[in-house]
Amino acid sequence: MTHHQLCIQRCFDLANLAAGKVTPNPRVGAVITYKKKIIGEGFHQYPGGPHAEINAINSLKNKDVLSKCSIYISLEPCNNFGKTPPCVDSILKYKIPKVFISTIDTNPSTMGKSIEKLKAAGVAVEVNILKNKGRKITQGFFSSIEKNRPYIILKFAQSANKKIGVANKQIWISNPLTKRLTHKWRSEVNAIIVGSNTLKIDNPQLNNRLYYGKSPVKLLLKRDGQIPQHTAALKTAGKTIVISELNAAKVNYPNTSQWFLPFDNTLLNSILQNLKKEGLNSLLVEGGVTLLNSFIQQNLWDEARIFTSTKVINQPKSLAAPILDGKLITTHQIGDNNLSLIENPNK
Ligand SMILES: NC(=O)c1ccc[n+]([C@@H]2O[C@H](COP(=O)([O-])OP(=O)(O)OC[C@H]3O[C@@H](n4cnc5c(N)ncnc54)[C@H](OP(=O)(O)O)[C@@H]3O)[C@@H](O)[C@H]2O)c1
């Protein structure tokens, strides 16, 4: 890696400290260097709080040195007055002469405007350093802006003979390590959804118990709104949203709300629009097979994370795992499970 790439990589590491915590804002990290050494750094820590560049600047006691420094940022600095003033103006105020950016901000209020403003003021600007990685880190924010929907991750475990489970019976396919990894993923997304049969059969808690960080908002698909009291997801911390048909029974549990939506082929898009309205930019689809297949059939997915176990399921009423037409990005062996990361090339 070059020096610039290393500094941008540090910005990514900082940005990732806010995974799942800053929505609807992007996670962003920034570092300040003097004579090729990092002397200050920061990241955007909570929605409405100071942006990464400002936290990096404020990490320096002596701001006079900034006029001889470089700033590295994982995303183009903002150009608009939101809850905080434009970061680009702070860079100009402190006369930072060199700015290195991973990726431009495709939010129309910024979209290259900050870069132009910096250049017009005589600042040296370099963009697109580790750009693909920079876009990946900011994927929920970009998806919301560019596709008008959250970033969608499908996740499931399948047996060696490609079965996802057995109707009416819970079967464990994953292992303790993959379970922990799944909890890490839960900490990184804003929302998680399961279908009504999974809710009944597996009764999942849907929270993050095995990793640092937050739990996602839990979406429970239940056409008739009849959510039994013993439903585990109702008892775990965080907000639960029951999604049911227009004339369904009203749910009355603490910390639980309800979306009444038509249960037809518009359902998934309506759910995605509601998530966007709530500022929830990423969604983890945790099954079962009917729900996963409906996302696949409507081409509403960005990536899939599939665990394949060495176990074989030969029981009656076993359920075939979803079949995905995607691009295999990478595989990892995790105990007796193989993890395949697949991207949707037609998203
Ligand atoms: N291996 C894994 O990773 C994994 C993960 C989760 C679950 N599972 C297993 O999968 C099995 C459950 O899968 P499943 O396919 O039977 O059920 P499911 O996908 O959990 O739920 C299906 C039900 O959800 C509703 N639904 C789902 N998608 C919908 C859509 N697009 N529009 C409207 N309604 C929709 C429908 O309920 P209504 O008919 O009530 O409207 C449908 O019958 C269980 O055996 C479970 O253990 C395995």
The ligand as an ORCA input file, in Angstrom:
! r2SCAN-3c Opt
* xyz 0 1
  N     -30.988    -21.983      7.467
  C     -31.310    -20.732      7.629
  O     -30.475    -19.825      7.484
  C     -32.710    -20.378      7.996
  C     -33.038    -19.051      8.326
  C     -34.343    -18.757      8.656
  C     -35.299    -19.744      8.608
  N     -34.955    -21.005      8.270
  C     -35.945    -22.082      8.219
  O     -36.843    -21.755      7.167
  C     -38.118    -22.291      7.468
  C     -39.160    -21.216      7.304
  O     -39.163    -20.797      5.964
  P     -40.507    -20.602      5.201
  O     -40.207    -20.362      3.777
  O     -41.429    -21.707      5.549
  O     -41.128    -19.312      5.895
  P     -40.733    -17.770      6.035
  O     -40.076    -17.270      4.808
  O     -40.103    -17.563      7.347
  O     -42.185    -17.163      6.150
  C     -43.043    -17.329      5.060
  C     -44.304    -16.570      5.319
  O     -44.005    -15.185      5.497
  C     -44.925    -14.425      4.744
  N     -44.186    -13.902      3.587
  C     -42.906    -14.107      3.259
  N     -42.574    -13.407      2.156
  C     -43.653    -12.743      1.808
  C     -43.924    -11.829      0.765
  N     -43.001    -11.452     -0.116
  N     -45.160    -11.327      0.657
  C     -46.093    -11.689      1.545
  N     -45.885    -12.526      2.568
  C     -44.688    -13.046      2.695
  C     -46.006    -15.391      4.346
  O     -46.847    -15.507      5.482
  P     -48.442    -15.556      5.363
  O     -48.740    -16.735      4.531
  O     -48.881    -15.679      6.779
  O     -48.844    -14.304      4.745
  C     -45.236    -16.662      4.166
  O     -46.030    -17.809      4.246
  C     -38.035    -22.827      8.877
  O     -37.873    -24.226      8.828
  C     -36.806    -22.181      9.449
  O     -36.193    -22.982     10.427
  C     -33.688    -21.349      7.968
*
